[in-house]
Amino acid sequence: MAQELVQAIADLNEKEAVALTRSLLEKGVSPLEVLDDCRAAMQIVGERFEAKQAFIPELIFAGEILKQITEIVKPYLQREATAGKKLGKVVIGTVQGDIHDIGKNIVVFMLEINGFDVTDLGVDVPADRFVQAVKENGAGIVGLSGFLTVAYEPMKQTVQALRSAVPGVKIMIGGGPINEQIREYTGADAWGKNAVDAVVIAKQWVGA
């Protein structure tokens, strides 16, 4: 882990974070490691938000920094991209009550370059919108993102709605505080710590 990068993002030091990202990639550091540093930094920002040491503007600004970093990282990841036949369809979104989208956006990007057809519903998505999207495009996998603890209950409700309306769909959850205990609480099939986990899980489910 590049602690300097984690700290720069967590402290909202935009110029330093961007410069460190470029430097790390030029030195041959894996783009996946850089993205994992981003996840670690956003977890710190989220914890500060939960503790009321940071507020919505800080969350949004941290998100803007990560968008810049993602754009820098993309070309390095795309060199490893898979082309051709799509592996499967995925519907993904941040659950109702949560407006955080950076982690989700990284997952969307990683799934797409690994051969999945992804429908991104955005943030603050109600359960019925997930159900509608799956019915419309026939997706076999749903990803529920939540960065804050307020996301747990909407996640559970969304899982229940999906189980009732489209019983065969596979559901994964992810986000800053998500762990096995939260997976059990929500009833999801799997949870991922980061975008790499999400790709591994999705590939397992489609037999790739």
C-alpha positions in Angstrom: 0.0 0.0 0.0 1.2 3.5 -0.9 0.5 5.2 2.4 1.3 8.6 1.0 -1.4 8.3 -1.7 -3.9 7.0 0.9 -3.2 10.0 3.1 -3.3 12.5 0.2 -6.7 11.4 -0.8 -8.1 11.1 2.7 -6.8 14.6 3.4 -8.3 15.9 0.2 -4.9 17.0 -1.2 -5.9 16.9 -4.8 -2.6 18.0 -6.5 -0.5 15.6 -4.4 -2.9 12.7 -4.9 -2.9 13.1 -8.7 0.9 13.6 -8.8 1.5 10.5 -6.7 -0.8 8.4 -8.8 1.1 9.3 -12.0 4.4 8.7 -10.3 3.4 5.3 -8.9 2.0 4.1 -12.3 5.1 5.3 -14.1 7.3 3.3 -11.7 5.3 0.2 -12.6 3.0 -0.1 -9.6 0.0 -2.2 -10.5 -3.1 -0.1 -11.3 -5.1 -2.5 -9.2 -2.9 -1.5 -6.2 -3.6 2.2 -6.9 -7.3 1.5 -6.9 -7.0 -0.4 -3.7 -5.3 2.6 -2.1 -8.2 4.6 -3.3 -10.6 2.2 -1.5 -8.6 2.5 1.7 -8.6 6.3 1.5 -12.3 6.4 0.9 -12.9 4.2 3.9 -11.0 6.7 6.0 -13.2 9.5 4.6 -16.3 7.5 5.3 -15.3 6.9 8.9 -14.7 10.6 9.4 -18.1 11.3 7.9 -19.7 8.8 10.3 -17.9 10.4 13.2 -19.0 13.9 12.0 -15.4 14.9 11.4 -16.2 15.3 7.7 -19.4 16.3 5.9 -21.1 16.0 2.5 -18.9 18.6 0.7 -15.8 16.6 1.8 -17.4 13.3 0.5 -18.1 15.0 -2.8 -14.7 16.5 -3.1 -13.0 13.1 -2.3 -15.2 11.6 -5.0 -14.0 14.2 -7.5 -10.4 13.4 -6.7 -11.1 9.7 -7.2 -12.7 10.4 -10.6 -9.5 12.1 -11.7 -7.4 9.2 -10.4 -9.7 6.6 -12.2 -9.2 8.5 -15.5 -5.4 8.3 -15.0 -5.5 4.6 -14.2 -7.9 3.6 -17.0 -5.3 3.3 -19.8 -3.1 1.1 -17.7 -6.1 -1.2 -16.9 -7.4 -1.2 -20.5 -4.1 -2.8 -21.7 -5.4 -5.9 -20.0 -9.0 -5.6 -21.2 -10.8 -8.5 -22.7 -12.6 -8.1 -26.0 -15.2 -10.0 -27.8 -18.2 -12.0 -26.3 -19.8 -10.6 -23.2 -19.7 -12.9 -20.2 -23.0 -11.8 -18.8 -25.3 -9.0 -17.7 -24.9 -7.1 -14.5 -27.2 -4.5 -12.9 -25.5 -2.3 -10.3 -26.3 0.7 -8.2 -25.9 2.5 -4.9 -28.9 1.7 -2.7 -31.5 4.1 -1.5 -30.3 6.7 1.1 -26.7 6.6 -0.1 -25.2 9.0 -2.6 -21.7 7.7 -2.8 -20.7 6.4 -6.2 -16.9 6.3 -6.6 -16.4 2.7 -5.4 -19.3 1.6 -7.5 -17.9 3.4 -10.6 -14.6 1.6 -10.2 -16.5 -1.7 -10.0 -18.5 -0.9 -13.1 -15.3 -0.1 -15.0 -13.6 -3.2 -13.9 -16.6 -5.4 -14.8 -16.8 -3.8 -18.2 -13.2 -4.3 -19.1 -13.5 -7.9 -18.0 -16.3 -8.6 -20.5 -19.5 -7.9 -18.6 -22.5 -5.9 -20.0 -23.2 -3.5 -17.1 -26.3 -1.4 -16.4 -25.4 1.3 -13.9 -28.5 2.7 -12.1 -26.6 5.4 -10.3 -27.0 6.4 -6.7 -29.9 6.5 -4.2 -31.7 3.7 -6.1 -34.9 2.3 -4.6 -35.5 -1.5 -4.5 -38.2 -1.4 -7.2 -35.8 0.2 -9.7 -33.4 -2.7 -9.3 -36.2 -5.1 -9.8 -37.4 -3.2 -12.9 -33.9 -3.1 -14.4 -33.4 -6.9 -14.0 -36.7 -7.7 -15.6 -36.0 -5.3 -18.5 -32.6 -6.6 -19.4 -32.5 -10.1 -18.1 -29.4 -9.6 -15.9 -28.3 -12.6 -13.9 -26.2 -10.6 -11.4 -27.0 -7.6 -9.3 -24.5 -5.5 -7.4 -25.6 -3.4 -4.5 -23.2 -0.7 -3.3 -23.3 1.1 0.0 -20.7 3.3 1.6 -22.4 4.3 4.8 -24.0 2.3 7.6 -27.4 3.8 6.6 -27.2 1.5 3.6 -27.6 -1.7 5.5 -31.4 -1.7 5.8 -32.1 -0.6 2.2 -29.7 -3.3 1.1 -31.7 -5.9 3.0 -35.0 -4.6 1.6 -33.6 -4.6 -1.9 -32.3 -8.2 -1.6 -35.8 -9.2 -0.3 -37.5 -7.5 -3.2 -35.2 -9.1 -5.8 -35.6 -12.6 -4.2 -39.4 -12.2 -4.4 -39.6 -10.8 -8.0 -36.6 -12.5 -9.7 -35.7 -15.5 -7.6 -32.8 -16.8 -9.8 -30.7 -13.6 -9.7 -27.4 -13.6 -7.9 -26.7 -10.7 -5.6 -23.4 -9.3 -4.4 -22.9 -6.3 -2.1 -19.9 -4.1 -1.5 -18.8 -0.7 0.0 -16.6 0.7 2.7 -18.0 -1.0 5.8 -19.4 -4.2 4.2 -18.3 -7.5 5.6 -19.5 -11.1 6.0 -21.7 -10.1 8.9 -23.5 -7.5 6.8 -23.8 -10.0 4.0 -25.6 -12.4 6.4 -27.9 -9.6 7.6 -28.9 -8.5 4.1 -29.3 -12.1 2.7 -27.0 -11.4 -0.3 -25.1 -14.2 -2.0 -21.7 -12.7 -1.7 -19.8 -9.6 -0.7 -16.6 -8.0 -2.1 -14.0 -5.9 -0.5 -13.0 -4.2 -3.7 -13.5 -4.2 -7.5 -11.2 -7.1 -8.0 -13.3 -9.2 -5.7 -16.4 -8.2 -7.6 -14.9 -9.4 -10.9 -13.8 -12.7 -9.4 -17.3 -13.3 -7.9 -19.1 -12.4 -11.1 -16.8 -14.7 -13.2 -17.4 -17.6 -10.8 -21.2 -17.1 -11.2 -21.1 -17.2 -15.0 -18.5 -20.0 -15.1 -15.8 -17.9 -16.7 
